[in-house]
């Protein structure tokens, strides 16, 4: 991939180098767009944040319905406490 930056907006565009986008690369060069390095990959998510997402994913409509009806509401209280504990560690 080759990356070019549009000077007017600052947007970076990526073009494949397998030949099917050569006309776009030529147009970018013709407009004076500078070639820039590829953007850095995003940093991995914090492990505690991932754990919070996993815990939140256990909340299903059925579990919520049971908690509202009072059938099993201890799990929700426990879940909220565990997520709050993880947030405090960030």
C-alpha positions as CSV (number, residue, x, y, z in Angstrom):
1,X,0.0,0.0,0.0
2,X,1.0,3.5,-0.7
3,X,-0.4,6.4,1.4
4,X,-0.9,9.9,0.3
5,X,-2.0,13.0,2.2
6,X,-4.5,15.4,0.7
7,X,-3.0,18.9,1.6
8,X,-6.3,20.7,1.7
9,X,-8.0,18.5,4.3
10,X,-5.1,16.5,5.8
11,X,-6.9,13.2,5.1
12,X,-4.7,10.2,4.3
13,X,-5.7,7.9,1.5
14,X,-4.3,4.4,1.0
15,X,-4.0,2.8,-2.5
16,X,-3.2,-0.8,-3.3
17,X,-0.1,-1.4,-5.3
18,X,-1.4,-4.4,-7.2
19,X,-2.0,-2.3,-10.3
20,X,-5.7,-1.7,-10.2
21,X,-5.3,1.6,-8.4
22,X,-2.3,2.9,-10.3
23,X,-4.5,5.6,-12.0
24,X,-5.4,6.9,-8.5
25,X,-1.7,6.9,-7.4
26,X,-0.9,8.9,-10.6
27,X,-3.7,11.4,-9.9
28,X,-2.5,11.9,-6.3
29,X,1.1,12.4,-7.5
30,X,-0.2,14.8,-10.2
31,X,-2.0,16.9,-7.7
32,X,1.1,17.2,-5.6
33,X,-0.1,15.0,-2.7
34,X,2.9,14.0,-0.6
35,X,3.4,10.3,0.1
36,X,3.4,9.6,3.8
37,X,4.2,6.6,5.9
38,X,1.5,4.2,6.9
39,X,-0.4,5.1,10.1
40,X,0.7,3.3,13.2
41,X,-1.7,0.5,14.3
42,X,-3.9,1.4,17.3
43,X,-2.5,0.5,20.7
44,X,-4.0,-2.7,22.2
45,X,-6.8,-2.2,24.7
46,X,-6.0,-2.3,28.4
47,X,-6.5,-5.8,29.8
48,X,-8.8,-4.4,32.5
49,X,-11.0,-2.7,29.9
50,X,-11.2,-6.0,28.0
51,X,-12.3,-7.8,31.2
52,X,-15.0,-5.1,31.8
53,X,-16.3,-5.7,28.3
54,X,-16.4,-9.4,28.8
55,X,-18.3,-9.0,32.0
56,X,-20.8,-6.6,30.4
57,X,-21.3,-9.1,27.6
58,X,-22.8,-11.5,30.1
59,X,-25.8,-9.2,30.5
60,X,-28.5,-10.7,28.4
61,X,-32.2,-9.7,28.1
62,X,-33.1,-12.9,29.9
63,X,-30.8,-12.2,32.8
64,X,-32.1,-8.6,33.0
65,X,-35.7,-9.8,33.0
66,X,-34.9,-12.3,35.8
67,X,-33.3,-9.5,37.8
68,X,-36.3,-7.2,37.3
69,X,-38.7,-9.9,38.4
70,X,-36.6,-10.6,41.4
71,X,-35.8,-14.2,40.4
72,X,-32.1,-13.7,40.3
73,X,-30.9,-10.2,41.1
74,X,-27.8,-11.0,43.1
75,X,-25.8,-11.7,39.9
76,X,-26.5,-8.1,38.7
77,X,-25.4,-6.6,42.0
78,X,-22.2,-8.8,41.9
79,X,-21.6,-7.9,38.3
80,X,-21.8,-4.1,39.0
81,X,-19.5,-4.5,41.9
82,X,-16.9,-6.4,39.9
83,X,-17.0,-3.8,37.1
84,X,-16.7,-0.9,39.6
85,X,-13.7,-2.6,41.1
86,X,-12.1,-2.9,37.7
87,X,-12.8,0.7,36.9
88,X,-11.1,1.8,40.1
89,X,-8.0,-0.1,39.1
90,X,-7.6,1.9,35.8
